[in-house]
Amino acid sequence: MNRSLNAAAAAAMTPAAYQEFFEGIVANGQPYGPPGGGYSTDYTKLNLTRTRRIRKTLKVLPEVRAALEAAPPMTWLVITEPWCGDSAQNLPVLEALAGLAPAIDVRIALRDSTDLIDAFLTNGARSIPKLIAFDPATEKVLFTWGPRPHGGHALVMGEKEKPESERLSKEALAEALHRWYHENGGMEVQQEIAACLAYSPFRAAR
C-alpha cells in the first residue's frame, strides 16, 4: 500500500456515493467486472437487487445494537466492488451496523482502482469485501473482517476440498451460497462484527 490508511479513507467513497456509483452502473447497462471479465451486466443488476432487499429486511440483534452504540471511535474502510456477490450480501449489513455507531465512520474503496487490497489479502487472494477497522488517531488496525462470514466460508471451502469430480459447478455453488445468505439473514455477520468489537486492541487498551 502506497499511502496511509487515513489518506486511503479520505480518497474513498461514502456509502451514499458508492450506492450512487453502483446504481449508475446498473442504470447505464455498463459492462463492469473484475480483470478478466466473466461477469454480466445482469449479475451486477442482481447484486443491486440483493442489496436493496437486505436494507429493507435486515433485523439487527439487540445485543449487536448495544455493542455498536458503545463502540469507540474508529474508521471502517471497506474494499469492495459492485460485481462481487459476497459484497452484495455483506456490505449492506456492515453499513447498517455502522449506522448504529455514532463513533464509526465508513468509507468504501474500489478493489480494482487501488493497491489497498494487496496489504490485506485473504490466504494470498484479493478477496472482497474486506473491512479494515482502524483507529484514525494512530492508524492502528483494530481488526479486519471478510470476505464472508464463517458459515458461508465453510460452505465454499468445503466444496473446494472435495475431489474435482464431486464439486458443485460454479453456478450451483453460487446459488447454494446465496441461499445460505438468504436463510441466515445477516445474523452471522452481525455476531462476528460484535465479537471483533469486543476483542479489538483499541477497546482492550481503554
ZADO-1210 file (C-alpha; in nm, 4 decimals, padded with zeros to 6 digits):
<atoms>
<atom x="00.0000" y="00.0000" z="00.0000" code="MET" pos="1"/>
<atom x="00.1486" y="00.3317" z="-00.1081" code="ASN" pos="2"/>
<atom x="-00.0335" y="00.5632" z="00.1326" code="ARG" pos="3"/>
<atom x="-00.1638" y="00.5826" z="00.4855" code="SER" pos="4"/>
<atom x="-00.4976" y="00.4391" z="00.5917" code="LEU" pos="5"/>
<atom x="-00.6288" y="00.7883" z="00.6651" code="ASN" pos="6"/>
<atom x="-00.5309" y="00.9033" z="00.3161" code="ALA" pos="7"/>
<atom x="-00.6911" y="00.5941" z="00.1634" code="ALA" pos="8"/>
<atom x="-01.0110" y="00.6595" z="00.3593" code="ALA" pos="9"/>
<atom x="-01.0137" y="01.0256" z="00.2562" code="ALA" pos="10"/>
<atom x="-00.9891" y="00.9230" z="-00.1103" code="ALA" pos="11"/>
<atom x="-01.2598" y="00.6582" z="-00.0753" code="ALA" pos="12"/>
<atom x="-01.6354" y="00.6991" z="-00.1181" code="MET" pos="13"/>
<atom x="-01.9046" y="00.7493" z="00.1390" code="THR" pos="14"/>
<atom x="-02.1698" y="00.4745" z="00.1431" code="PRO" pos="15"/>
<atom x="-02.4106" y="00.7129" z="-00.0306" code="ALA" pos="16"/>
<atom x="-02.1593" y="00.7908" z="-00.3060" code="ALA" pos="17"/>
<atom x="-02.0843" y="00.4221" z="-00.3543" code="TYR" pos="18"/>
<atom x="-02.4539" y="00.3433" z="-00.3830" code="GLN" pos="19"/>
<atom x="-02.4941" y="00.6178" z="-00.6430" code="GLU" pos="20"/>
<atom x="-02.1993" y="00.4733" z="-00.8349" code="PHE" pos="21"/>
<atom x="-02.3496" y="00.1224" z="-00.8122" code="PHE" pos="22"/>
<atom x="-02.6906" y="00.2400" z="-00.9294" code="GLU" pos="23"/>
<atom x="-02.5326" y="00.4326" z="-01.2160" code="GLY" pos="24"/>
<atom x="-02.3550" y="00.1226" z="-01.3462" code="ILE" pos="25"/>
<atom x="-02.6802" y="-00.0713" z="-01.3487" code="VAL" pos="26"/>
<atom x="-02.8854" y="00.2135" z="-01.4970" code="ALA" pos="27"/>
<atom x="-02.6389" y="00.2611" z="-01.7821" code="ASN" pos="28"/>
<atom x="-02.6090" y="-00.1111" z="-01.8550" code="GLY" pos="29"/>
<atom x="-02.2322" y="-00.0819" z="-01.8497" code="GLN" pos="30"/>
<atom x="-02.0242" y="-00.3989" z="-01.8667" code="PRO" pos="31"/>
<atom x="-01.8491" y="-00.3972" z="-01.5306" code="TYR" pos="32"/>
<atom x="-01.6441" y="-00.6693" z="-01.3691" code="GLY" pos="33"/>
<atom x="-01.3026" y="-00.7777" z="-01.2442" code="PRO" pos="34"/>
<atom x="-00.9953" y="-00.8003" z="-01.4649" code="PRO" pos="35"/>
<atom x="-01.0511" y="-01.0925" z="-01.6966" code="GLY" pos="36"/>
<atom x="-01.4263" y="-01.0393" z="-01.7166" code="GLY" pos="37"/>
<atom x="-01.6803" y="-01.3151" z="-01.6742" code="GLY" pos="38"/>
<atom x="-01.9467" y="-01.1027" z="-01.5018" code="TYR" pos="39"/>
<atom x="-02.2514" y="-00.9930" z="-01.6994" code="SER" pos="40"/>
<atom x="-02.4487" y="-00.6732" z="-01.6544" code="THR" pos="41"/>
<atom x="-02.7390" y="-00.8904" z="-01.5364" code="ASP" pos="42"/>
<atom x="-02.5262" y="-01.0210" z="-01.2499" code="TYR" pos="43"/>
<atom x="-02.4417" y="-00.6700" z="-01.1311" code="THR" pos="44"/>
<atom x="-02.8107" y="-00.5804" z="-01.1563" code="LYS" pos="45"/>
<atom x="-02.8953" y="-00.8848" z="-00.9440" code="LEU" pos="46"/>
<atom x="-02.6398" y="-00.7712" z="-00.6862" code="ASN" pos="47"/>
<atom x="-02.8128" y="-00.4345" z="-00.6649" code="LEU" pos="48"/>
<atom x="-03.1459" y="-00.6088" z="-00.6099" code="THR" pos="49"/>
<atom x="-02.9883" y="-00.8103" z="-00.3287" code="ARG" pos="50"/>
<atom x="-02.8535" y="-00.5013" z="-00.1527" code="THR" pos="51"/>
<atom x="-03.1900" y="-00.3273" z="-00.1721" code="ARG" pos="52"/>
<atom x="-03.3682" y="-00.6307" z="-00.0284" code="ARG" pos="53"/>
<atom x="-03.1271" y="-00.6605" z="00.2629" code="ILE" pos="54"/>
<atom x="-03.1649" y="-00.2934" z="00.3506" code="ARG" pos="55"/>
<atom x="-03.5401" y="-00.3454" z="00.3776" code="LYS" pos="56"/>
<atom x="-03.5400" y="-00.6756" z="00.5652" code="THR" pos="57"/>
<atom x="-03.2338" y="-00.6729" z="00.7934" code="LEU" pos="58"/>
<atom x="-03.3110" y="-00.7140" z="01.1625" code="LYS" pos="59"/>
<atom x="-03.0310" y="-00.6165" z="01.3985" code="VAL" pos="60"/>
<atom x="-02.9927" y="-00.8280" z="01.7104" code="LEU" pos="61"/>
<atom x="-03.0402" y="-00.6282" z="02.0340" code="PRO" pos="62"/>
<atom x="-02.7001" y="-00.7293" z="02.1724" code="GLU" pos="63"/>
<atom x="-02.5305" y="-00.6293" z="01.8485" code="VAL" pos="64"/>
<atom x="-02.7077" y="-00.2936" z="01.8509" code="ARG" pos="65"/>
<atom x="-02.5790" y="-00.2332" z="02.2044" code="ALA" pos="66"/>
<atom x="-02.2228" y="-00.3234" z="02.1011" code="ALA" pos="67"/>
<atom x="-02.2333" y="-00.0808" z="01.8090" code="LEU" pos="68"/>
<atom x="-02.3804" y="00.2035" z="02.0117" code="GLU" pos="69"/>
<atom x="-02.0945" y="00.1658" z="02.2622" code="ALA" pos="70"/>
<atom x="-01.8185" y="00.1290" z="02.0026" code="ALA" pos="71"/>
<atom x="-01.5141" y="00.3572" z="02.0405" code="PRO" pos="72"/>
<atom x="-01.4121" y="00.5972" z="01.7598" code="PRO" pos="73"/>
<atom x="-01.2801" y="00.4179" z="01.4527" code="MET" pos="74"/>
<atom x="-01.2880" y="00.4212" z="01.0753" code="THR" pos="75"/>
<atom x="-01.4241" y="00.1301" z="00.8756" code="TRP" pos="76"/>
<atom x="-01.2606" y="00.1188" z="00.5343" code="LEU" pos="77"/>
<atom x="-01.4336" y="-00.1405" z="00.3170" code="VAL" pos="78"/>
<atom x="-01.2693" y="-00.2633" z="-00.0023" code="ILE" pos="79"/>
<atom x="-01.5256" y="-00.3967" z="-00.2467" code="THR" pos="80"/>
<atom x="-01.6756" y="-00.3847" z="-00.5973" code="GLU" pos="81"/>
<atom x="-02.0344" y="-00.3801" z="-00.7305" code="PRO" pos="82"/>
<atom x="-01.9733" y="-00.7021" z="-00.9270" code="TRP" pos="83"/>
<atom x="-01.8993" y="-00.9002" z="-00.6094" code="CYS" pos="84"/>
<atom x="-02.1813" y="-01.1300" z="-00.4957" code="GLY" pos="85"/>
<atom x="-02.0430" y="-01.1617" z="-00.1422" code="ASP" pos="86"/>
<atom x="-02.0327" y="-00.7845" z="-00.1176" code="SER" pos="87"/>
<atom x="-02.3950" y="-00.7564" z="-00.2264" code="ALA" pos="88"/>
<atom x="-02.4872" y="-00.9741" z="00.0711" code="GLN" pos="89"/>
<atom x="-02.2486" y="-00.8326" z="00.3323" code="ASN" pos="90"/>
<atom x="-02.1887" y="-00.4644" z="00.2600" code="LEU" pos="91"/>
<atom x="-02.5472" y="-00.3527" z="00.3376" code="PRO" pos="92"/>
<atom x="-02.5223" y="-00.5329" z="00.6721" code="VAL" pos="93"/>
<atom x="-02.1927" y="-00.3618" z="00.7546" code="LEU" pos="94"/>
<atom x="-02.3369" y="-00.0233" z="00.6575" code="GLU" pos="95"/>
<atom x="-02.6445" y="-00.0803" z="00.8736" code="ALA" pos="96"/>
<atom x="-02.4291" y="-00.1750" z="01.1721" code="LEU" pos="97"/>
<atom x="-02.2049" y="00.1287" z="01.1316" code="ALA" pos="98"/>
<atom x="-02.5171" y="00.3446" z="01.1107" code="GLY" pos="99"/>
<atom x="-02.5917" y="00.2450" z="01.4704" code="LEU" pos="100"/>
<atom x="-02.2492" y="00.3547" z="01.5911" code="ALA" pos="101"/>
<atom x="-02.2068" y="00.7296" z="01.6385" code="PRO" pos="102"/>
<atom x="-01.8277" y="00.6911" z="01.6589" code="ALA" pos="103"/>
<atom x="-01.7740" y="00.4826" z="01.3436" code="ILE" pos="104"/>
<atom x="-01.7018" y="00.6478" z="01.0092" code="ASP" pos="105"/>
<atom x="-01.7414" y="00.4299" z="00.6971" code="VAL" pos="106"/>
<atom x="-01.5578" y="00.4718" z="00.3693" code="ARG" pos="107"/>
<atom x="-01.5672" y="00.2426" z="00.0646" code="ILE" pos="108"/>
<atom x="-01.2779" y="00.1841" z="-00.1758" code="ALA" pos="109"/>
<atom x="-01.2951" y="00.0006" z="-00.5079" code="LEU" pos="110"/>
<atom x="-01.0648" y="-00.3009" z="-00.5148" code="ARG" pos="111"/>
<atom x="-00.9727" y="-00.2676" z="-00.8807" code="ASP" pos="112"/>
<atom x="-00.8845" y="00.1019" z="-00.8587" code="SER" pos="113"/>
<atom x="-00.6349" y="00.0864" z="-00.5726" code="THR" pos="114"/>
<atom x="-00.3469" y="-00.1247" z="-00.4408" code="ASP" pos="115"/>
<atom x="-00.5004" y="-00.1157" z="-00.0924" code="LEU" pos="116"/>
<atom x="-00.6240" y="-00.4756" z="-00.1040" code="ILE" pos="117"/>
<atom x="-00.2705" y="-00.6076" z="-00.1532" code="ASP" pos="118"/>
<atom x="-00.1908" y="-00.5247" z="00.2095" code="ALA" pos="119"/>
<atom x="-00.4966" y="-00.7177" z="00.3299" code="PHE" pos="120"/>
<atom x="-00.5031" y="-01.0414" z="00.1322" code="LEU" pos="121"/>
<atom x="-00.7047" y="-01.3446" z="00.2422" code="THR" pos="122"/>
<atom x="-00.4959" y="-01.6603" z="00.2077" code="ASN" pos="123"/>
<atom x="-00.2995" y="-01.4830" z="-00.0624" code="GLY" pos="124"/>
<atom x="-00.6099" y="-01.3811" z="-00.2587" code="ALA" pos="125"/>
<atom x="-00.7600" y="-01.0361" z="-00.3253" code="ARG" pos="126"/>
<atom x="-01.0933" y="-01.1454" z="-00.1775" code="SER" pos="127"/>
<atom x="-01.3698" y="-00.8938" z="-00.1118" code="ILE" pos="128"/>
<atom x="-01.5457" y="-00.7429" z="00.0649" code="PRO" pos="129"/>
<atom x="-01.2679" y="-00.6695" z="00.3134" code="LYS" pos="130"/>
<atom x="-01.3339" y="-00.4496" z="00.6156" code="LEU" pos="131"/>
<atom x="-01.0351" y="-00.2767" z="00.7757" code="ILE" pos="132"/>
<atom x="-01.1244" y="-00.1157" z="01.1083" code="ALA" pos="133"/>
<atom x="-00.8606" y="00.1259" z="01.2324" code="PHE" pos="134"/>
<atom x="-00.8037" y="00.3989" z="01.4873" code="ASP" pos="135"/>
<atom x="-00.7810" y="00.7242" z="01.2863" code="PRO" pos="136"/>
<atom x="-00.5638" y="00.8860" z="01.5528" code="ALA" pos="137"/>
<atom x="-00.2839" y="00.6290" z="01.5248" code="THR" pos="138"/>
<atom x="-00.3791" y="00.4285" z="01.2118" code="GLU" pos="139"/>
<atom x="-00.3512" y="00.1141" z="01.4231" code="LYS" pos="140"/>
<atom x="-00.5530" y="-00.1655" z="01.2643" code="VAL" pos="141"/>
<atom x="-00.8057" y="-00.2815" z="01.5230" code="LEU" pos="142"/>
<atom x="-00.9448" y="-00.5745" z="01.3281" code="PHE" pos="143"/>
<atom x="-01.0221" y="-00.6925" z="00.9778" code="THR" pos="144"/>
<atom x="-01.3202" y="-00.8891" z="00.8546" code="TRP" pos="145"/>
<atom x="-01.4153" y="-01.0588" z="00.5308" code="GLY" pos="146"/>
<atom x="-01.4788" y="-01.1681" z="00.2699" code="PRO" pos="147"/>
<atom x="-01.7701" y="-01.3670" z="00.4135" code="ARG" pos="148"/>
<atom x="-01.8973" y="-01.4967" z="00.7485" code="PRO" pos="149"/>
<atom x="-01.7848" y="-01.8335" z="00.8797" code="HIS" pos="150"/>
<atom x="-02.0874" y="-02.0326" z="00.7651" code="GLY" pos="151"/>
<atom x="-02.0661" y="-01.9095" z="00.4073" code="GLY" pos="152"/>
<atom x="-01.6898" y="-01.9532" z="00.4029" code="HIS" pos="153"/>
<atom x="-01.7205" y="-02.3095" z="00.5310" code="ALA" pos="154"/>
<atom x="-01.9662" y="-02.3869" z="00.2514" code="LEU" pos="155"/>
<atom x="-01.7281" y="-02.2563" z="-00.0155" code="VAL" pos="156"/>
<atom x="-01.4158" y="-02.4171" z="00.1299" code="MET" pos="157"/>
<atom x="-01.5978" y="-02.7471" z="00.1802" code="GLY" pos="158"/>
<atom x="-01.6649" y="-02.7610" z="-00.1921" code="GLU" pos="159"/>
<atom x="-01.3061" y="-02.6743" z="-00.2792" code="LYS" pos="160"/>
<atom x="-01.1798" y="-02.9581" z="-00.0607" code="GLU" pos="161"/>
<atom x="-01.3837" y="-03.2189" z="-00.2500" code="LYS" pos="162"/>
<atom x="-01.2392" y="-03.4103" z="-00.5444" code="PRO" pos="163"/>
<atom x="-01.2958" y="-03.2041" z="-00.8571" code="GLU" pos="164"/>
<atom x="-01.5401" y="-03.4582" z="-00.9990" code="SER" pos="165"/>
<atom x="-01.7642" y="-03.4207" z="-00.6910" code="GLU" pos="166"/>
<atom x="-01.7691" y="-03.0419" z="-00.6675" code="ARG" pos="167"/>
<atom x="-02.0685" y="-02.8272" z="-00.7492" code="LEU" pos="168"/>
<atom x="-02.0411" y="-02.6229" z="-01.0658" code="SER" pos="169"/>
<atom x="-01.9533" y="-02.2554" z="-01.0253" code="LYS" pos="170"/>
<atom x="-02.3162" y="-02.1629" z="-01.0882" code="GLU" pos="171"/>
<atom x="-02.4543" y="-02.4230" z="-00.8457" code="ALA" pos="172"/>
<atom x="-02.2097" y="-02.3183" z="-00.5734" code="LEU" pos="173"/>
<atom x="-02.3066" y="-01.9528" z="-00.6173" code="ALA" pos="174"/>
<atom x="-02.6732" y="-02.0489" z="-00.5896" code="GLU" pos="175"/>
<atom x="-02.6066" y="-02.2523" z="-00.2735" code="ALA" pos="176"/>
<atom x="-02.4052" y="-01.9686" z="-00.1194" code="LEU" pos="177"/>
<atom x="-02.6692" y="-01.7055" z="-00.1880" code="HIS" pos="178"/>
<atom x="-02.9348" y="-01.9398" z="-00.0486" code="ARG" pos="179"/>
<atom x="-02.7253" y="-01.9671" z="00.2678" code="TRP" pos="180"/>
<atom x="-02.7030" y="-01.5878" z="00.2901" code="TYR" pos="181"/>
<atom x="-03.0783" y="-01.5535" z="00.2478" code="HIS" pos="182"/>
<atom x="-03.1553" y="-01.8103" z="00.5167" code="GLU" pos="183"/>
<atom x="-02.9010" y="-01.6611" z="00.7595" code="ASN" pos="184"/>
<atom x="-03.0426" y="-01.3097" z="00.7184" code="GLY" pos="185"/>
<atom x="-02.7191" y="-01.1323" z="00.8122" code="GLY" pos="186"/>
<atom x="-02.7128" y="-01.2812" z="01.1628" code="MET" pos="187"/>
<atom x="-02.3641" y="-01.4279" z="01.1399" code="GLU" pos="188"/>
<atom x="-02.2117" y="-01.1069" z="01.0053" code="VAL" pos="189"/>
<atom x="-02.3643" y="-00.9170" z="01.2957" code="GLN" pos="190"/>
<atom x="-02.2341" y="-01.1605" z="01.5542" code="GLN" pos="191"/>
<atom x="-01.8856" y="-01.1689" z="01.4078" code="GLU" pos="192"/>
<atom x="-01.8573" y="-00.7898" z="01.3957" code="ILE" pos="193"/>
<atom x="-01.9814" y="-00.7646" z="01.7555" code="ALA" pos="194"/>
<atom x="-01.7151" y="-01.0166" z="01.8565" code="ALA" pos="195"/>
<atom x="-01.4478" y="-00.8148" z="01.6737" code="CYS" pos="196"/>
<atom x="-01.5535" y="-00.5025" z="01.8606" code="LEU" pos="197"/>
<atom x="-01.5466" y="-00.6828" z="02.1939" code="ALA" pos="198"/>
<atom x="-01.1902" y="-00.8070" z="02.1440" code="TYR" pos="199"/>
<atom x="-01.0334" y="-00.5242" z="01.9434" code="SER" pos="200"/>
<atom x="-00.6973" y="-00.3971" z="02.0795" code="PRO" pos="201"/>
<atom x="-00.8397" y="-00.0447" z="02.0963" code="PHE" pos="202"/>
<atom x="-01.1047" y="-00.1480" z="02.3463" code="ARG" pos="203"/>
<atom x="-00.8542" y="-00.3588" z="02.5402" code="ALA" pos="204"/>
<atom x="-00.6222" y="-00.0581" z="02.5727" code="ALA" pos="205"/>
<atom x="-00.9025" y="00.1513" z="02.7166" code="ARG" pos="206"/>
</atoms>
